[in-house]
């Protein structure tokens, strides 16, 4: 299971939209996908059609050691895509684990336990299904908190959604410093899987300027696919569906399909190398 943390400490840049729709696009081409909602707002869970009353176990329970990943897995409206939901209890993780020497490794330990159980066909969902995933996408909260650090320590790579606006660039250096700190001791293998330009408005020159600046800094790490500003992307969560189910022909859905293809190509090249 390849674990990718979808992270940016700035809110409103498209993390949840990316986790939901990229996961859906990957599932549509036959990949077995798990989305882990680690945001206290639980927006990824809502966007995948899982109501709050259905979230008996969440990523909070996994982080505090009261449940395994398999215990918390729920099916979604997307065939081939499962979810570990999130809820408001995640807001208390920072305080609860404050004095825990192993607080940054809680989720990594849970992932390793899940991988081990899955290899033995012993990872079972609450409804009795055998669980086995190729890709897990962790939707991180909009802060560099204990939860985000846990996600990065557990992850193989970080996917960074970046809004095509000037202010989005200001917080990027802080995120990069955090990734470097995690690589420096907590997870030396962590890599930047890629940077996704989101909310791109082709009518706005600033979008082009931001995209150009990001590409000059990150080079080939920036995906060629850009995610446009799109009303249908914004509407879909209110119907409990990813945009690819809500309107698969809209420009946002088509962009995420292309992004999934590009991500899989990068993964193939990485495996070959």
Secondary structure as UniProt FT lines:
FT   STRAND          2..6
FT   HELIX           15..28
FT   TURN            29..30
FT   STRAND          33..37
FT   TURN            40..41
FT   HELIX           43..47
FT   TURN            48..49
FT   HELIX           52..54
FT   HELIX           59..63
FT   TURN            64..65
FT   HELIX           69..72
FT   STRAND          73..75
FT   TURN            79..80
FT   STRAND          81..84
FT   HELIX           88..92
FT   HELIX           93..96
FT   TURN            97..99
FT   TURN            101..102
FT   HELIX           103..105
FT   HELIX           106..119
FT   TURN            120..121
FT   TURN            126..127
FT   STRAND          135..139
FT   HELIX           146..154
FT   STRAND          157..163
FT   HELIX           166..170
FT   HELIX           172..181
FT   HELIX           182..186
FT   TURN            188..189
FT   STRAND          191..200
FT   TURN            202..203
FT   HELIX           205..218
FT   HELIX           219..221
FT   STRAND          222..228
FT   HELIX           231..236
FT   HELIX           237..239
FT   HELIX           243..246
FT   TURN            248..249
FT   HELIX           251..272
//
